[in-house]
């Protein structure tokens, strides 16, 4: 494809197609690697009295216990309160003051890969607009999903305490 608009169109198709595939397959099957591959949230929520069991939901996300010491969460598609594809894991660590929570989150991976691919292709072809679009998409995804992940972390803690 010639020109920046062709690259942007192709990246957009990959971005949306990958997002649909990711949310339809990976979020439904919930493989461990997909949830554990994430970005640490930073500030850790306060410990909870006991580890959660089973599954539940908050205003934005659904959660389910995984292997011992892990809880997985993902955006609730029925509520649309969290961005599509937001997911992550809570590692439960037993401590003297209760169970500590280490939260990691992840935006959908395919849009980030599409943005990186668009940026790299723009650099290799000498098309700065494609590079700028790719970088803009990546930054926007990280900001929007990161902000929502922080709110979901607080919701999860409250849900675990109430569970």
Secondary structure, 3 states (H helix, E strand, C coil): CCCHHHHHHHHHHHHHHHHHHHHHHHHHHCCHHHHHCCEECCCCCCCECCCCCCEEECCCEEEEECCCCEEEEEECCCCCCCCCCCEEEEEEEEECCEEEEEEEEECCHHHHHHHHHHHHHHHHHCCHHHHHHHHHHHHHHHHHHHHHHHHHHHHHHHHHHHC
